[in-house]
Amino acid sequence: MENVFNQSIWGDEGFSAILSMKPVPDILKIISRDTSPPLWNILEHFAFQAFGTSEIVIRGLSFTFFLIAVLFTYKIGSVLFSRKTGLIAALFTFLNPFFFTYAFEGRMYSILAAGVTASMYFYIKMFFGEGGKSTRIGYIIATLWALYSHHFAIFAIFLQGFWWLYEFLLGRRQTAIKVFKAFLLIGLGYLPWIYPLYTQTKMVGGGFWLGTPTLTDLRNLIYDYLAEGIKDNSLQLPFLRISLYHASLYIVSATFVLRKWWKNISKTLFLLLWFLGPIALTWAVSQRFQSIFFNRYLLYTIPAAMLILVSSRSKLSIISLAILAIFFGTIDYQYFTHPTKLPFREYSAYVKSNLKEGDFLINWNSKSHHLWETKYYGIPAPIYIPPTGGELPFFVGTALMEKNDLIKEIPKNTKRVGVVTSGPIDEIVLPGYTEMEAKTFGDLKFVWYGKNEKNL
């Protein structure tokens, strides 16, 4: 049965997979010209070496880091509140629809969440528990893990620094001094990536694909993180005609109302800072500079939201949490058993079975190209960019593209051209060729074009 583990990969996953198949020195060289740190691709490289390059291996690696994030959520809940609260927080972190979605994404998002959550655990243990030398070592390793997973970990570290300043001035000063030494070692460990970070930041500053976020975007992101991360309108409450994801948000709101906010004030404030701080910071930065506000980049704040949700419970909130767990579980099961990625595996099998000697395949660069999917599934289809088509922006993976991945004209004497696209067929223009046959797989299309007789 097809599910989210074995469904076809999509473009960004294909980019990561193709990159991770290369030797580690090449990975470092190429990724430094893209927009991410290298840890995900290095670990995916070794996973490929050990287990192969299938979709299940890609998704399984991501799911493993997702479970690590869930585990550290439990440990944080145990340190701040109790083991019972830790278990409930881990359950809701696992079931959280938005977090659950990216548990199976073959990219760096779950490894980022694992690194930040682990970093927060050791940080919390130093200030709210009994953290010794081993805790500080764990903090250094986990924080570097997070920083080498995704640049957005920096926002989490910034907020740890903000809390450190509070502790140094008004709280546990001796502990803060020891933590400061850990900060210095983290900075030392991150030095090798400072220059690549600078060049990558400069690229993004020169133009990115994200628009300036509005207050509505800010609200919607928070709603997605709390309950509405999977918007499936086919799941509705009987008789009420309310989508289950909307109903889940209502239950979350009710649970917050019922929460005993006056208990554990300092712990709650720290969790609120973890949850809302990175979101507010990136939104504010995006107002003044190049926009970087994007929901998947900040998903590491979700464990904090779930910890707030389930801690300091009242008797009534236990009922609302039980209902919410059922709603989340239903939404997740529907998502798990009904894959939403484009069916590129089936698509590629059709293309391969219909190829004839002398055929030439191309990727049509519509709103997006599918170079990385076609490469992953073994279809040789370079991106066709007409002479008047301009240059591709860096954020579509140009750092990994090779010389033959882009062409400006169809090779002479090609009688039949196969076009890969997910855009409208009528936008395809191949001078000297006429459409012969089109095959669709959902939003994916494969179109055969034959050379006009007068050009033969």
Secondary structure, 3 states (H helix, E strand, C coil): CCCCCCCCCCHHHHHHHHHHCCCHHHHHHHHCCCCCCCHHHHHHHHHHHHHCCCHHHHHHHHHHHHHHHHHHHHHHHHHHCCHHHHHHHHHHHHHCHHHHHHHHCCCCHHHHHHHHHHHHHHHHHHHHCCCCHHHHHHHHHHHHHHHCCCCCHHHHHHHHHHHHHHHHHHCCHHHHHHHHHHHHHHHHHHHHHHHHHHHHHHHHHCCCCCCCCCHHHHHHHHHHHHHHCCCCCCCEECCCCEEHHHHHHHHHHHHHHHCCCCCCHHHHHHHHHHHHHHHHHHHHHHHHCCCCCCHHHHHHHHHHHHHHHHCCCCHHHHHHHHHHHHHHHHHHHHHHHCCCCCCHHHHHHHHHHHCCCCCEEEEECCCCCCHHHHHHCCCCCCEECCCCCCCCCHHHCCCCCCHHHEECCCCCCCCEEEEEECCCHHHCCCCCEEEEEEEEECCEEEEEEEECHHHC
